[in-house]
């Protein structure tokens, strides 16, 4: 059975909106290694529609020469959770509606982990349904005061267990949490 491993870029005040703030902090070898560890065990990508539509033009033209992560994002099967997307276009990809039981079955079907990036609405649903196994928050040392938050005002209590912290030496830290049943 695979795990759902979520990766989010976030600010100290919890904003996970389009991470334009990240450009102010150089991507370090440690960050590349940490992200590679999450994607390395993943056999599929699970995304919400909006993130998929942002990723498609950003990744589809990149090669390994442009970015070592390009083959993972371009060649790995993507499952896009959407009730409105008809033709994913950037494949290999399958569109499916959100259904907790279907996602649970997908964890069993995929030979490896499922990688999730961005997709705040999807991640909130996965957390609520106890489907996230690992939540990797790459936290940047900046507060924005506004924007899409992973845990917006009024969110339910979400217990997490801290499983690791990495300091990348540029002000950015990785906070790795066990979530769902793993946090209990």
C-alpha positions, 0 to 999 in steps of 0.5 A, spaced: 500 500 500 502 506 497 502 513 502 500 519 500 505 524 501 504 532 500 509 537 499 507 544 500 511 551 499 508 555 505 510 562 509 510 562 516 503 565 516 501 558 512 500 561 505 500 556 500 498 560 494 502 561 488 509 561 491 512 567 488 516 568 495 520 562 493 524 566 488 527 570 494 531 564 497 536 560 493 534 553 492 539 549 495 542 542 494 539 540 501 532 542 498 533 538 492 535 532 496 529 533 500 524 534 494 527 528 491 526 524 497 519 525 496 518 524 489 523 518 489 518 513 492 512 516 488 509 512 482 504 517 481 502 524 482 495 526 485 493 533 483 487 538 484 485 541 477 487 548 478 494 546 480 494 541 474 493 547 470 498 551 473 503 545 472 502 543 465 504 549 461 510 550 467 513 543 466 511 540 459 516 544 456 522 542 461 527 537 459 532 534 464 537 539 462 532 545 464 530 541 471 532 534 474 525 534 476 522 534 469 522 527 467 518 525 474 513 531 472 512 529 465 513 522 465 509 520 471 502 518 471 498 524 474 491 523 477 487 529 477 481 530 481 476 534 478 469 534 476 470 539 470 476 537 467 474 533 461 481 533 457 487 533 461 492 534 455 498 533 459 499 526 460 499 521 462 493 523 466 487 520 468 481 525 471 477 522 477 472 526 481 473 526 489 471 520 492 475 518 499 474 511 497 476 511 490 483 515 493 483 510 498 483 504 493 488 508 488 493 508 494 492 500 494 493 500 486 499 504 485 505 501 486 509 506 490 507 513 493 502 518 491 505 525 491 501 531 492 504 538 491 500 545 491 492 543 491 490 546 497 483 544 496 484 537 495 489 536 500 484 539 505 479 534 503 484 528 504 486 531 511 479 531 513 478 524 510 484 521 514 488 520 507 494 524 508 500 519 510 505 525 510 505 532 510 511 536 508 511 543 509 517 547 506 516 553 510 519 560 507 521 565 512 516 570 510 509 572 512 504 575 507 498 577 511 493 574 505 492 569 500 490 561 500 492 558 506 492 550 507 488 551 514 484 557 513 480 560 519 474 555 521 478 549 519 477 543 523 482 541 528 487 537 525 492 533 529 499 532 526 505 529 529 512 532 527 517 527 524 522 531 522 525 538 521 531 540 516 534 547 516 536 548 509 541 554 511 537 559 507 532 561 512 527 555 509 526 549 513 522 543 512 517 540 517 515 533 516 509 531 519 505 524 520 498 526 518 491 522 519 491 515 522 499 516 523 498 522 527 494 518 532 
